[in-house]
Amino acid sequence: GKIISTIEGVDIVPLDGDFPIIKSNIKLNQIPYKVVAEISTGQFFAVKEKRTSPVFKIGNTYYEKGSIPRVYTTIANTTRSVISNIPVRVLLYDINSNVFGVGETIIKSLDKEEQKTLTFTWDEPFQTEPIKIRVYPIINPFISY
């Protein structure tokens, strides 16, 4: 196939487990038949993750259809420290495990043991309802919690 776009960037990734990389507002001249993501290794820094328990607890995640579809979820800080500037990503999956909707927000601050409700919205209704919703708070390993 031919390459119709190349997108470059930097992201924080965990040492293990799955994680989403979201790039939005990509301008394409045509709809691709197939999309391939190739992650190259350039300069990187590895940090040993020290925590044995999760930093965040996700709960009460649900979808609300309508002219402005929404996903609601709660996130709780399980540590005894204030955590700032937390990217949180949400992915909506169809029956074939394809992602058809994504969203991202930044939580400015989450106090120790605090819980917040997040709302993700989209401009238009989806053609289908999600079968599965995954919420990913992105943990920066360069910050000590």
Protein Blocks (a to p, Z undefined) as FASTA:
>chain_A
ZZfbdcdddddddfbdcdddddehiacfbdcfbdcdddddddddddddfbfbdfbdcehi
acdedjbdcdddddddfbfbdcehiacddddddfkopafbdcddddfbacehiacddddd
dfbdcfbdcfbdcddddddfkbcZZ
